[in-house]
């Protein structure tokens, strides 16, 4: 038995992790060296105190979200399985990142915008290139988001930009595709180059 948040009950080279998502049971597992936001495939890739979820090292949190008040952390989010059922004992902190410069906080992961939660987060980067068809941001390569493009009549991977600024280059405009749910950085709404 060990504690997820705050982390307790494990040796210095270990981290407390949920080992059974059906029951929510936790146990001490070997820790690695991966920093917050870095790419991972298992918790043993991450530094002590972090788990591996959404392809990025991050801490667990509770409903109050006290564990998510540190530098570089966003809100506390419940993790769900593919059927939409909440995984027991599995809430993790989002990672605050720059959609236009994901590598700063996410390493080789991508920075995505979760409009439902109103926050950014590090997630695995996809393989789809600029203007390739996509179903979600996790399909797209680093620095790209998935949005509907009326000219292409499809959801495609597009570059992030600042609305009203000249971020897109010749022939393209920064379009507000999120409306009231758009990310705002430095007082400027972000959209996609279309």
ABEGO torsion letter per residue (X at the ends): XBBAOBBBGBBAABBBBBABAAAGBBBBBBBBABBBGBBBABAAABBBGBBBBGGBBBBBBBAAGAAAABBGBBBBBBBBBAAGBBBBGBBBBBBBBBAABAAAAAEABBBBBBAAAGBBBBBBBBABBBGBBBABAAABBBGBBBBBBAAAGBBBBBBBBBBGBBAAEBGBBBBBAAEAABBBBGGBBBBBBX
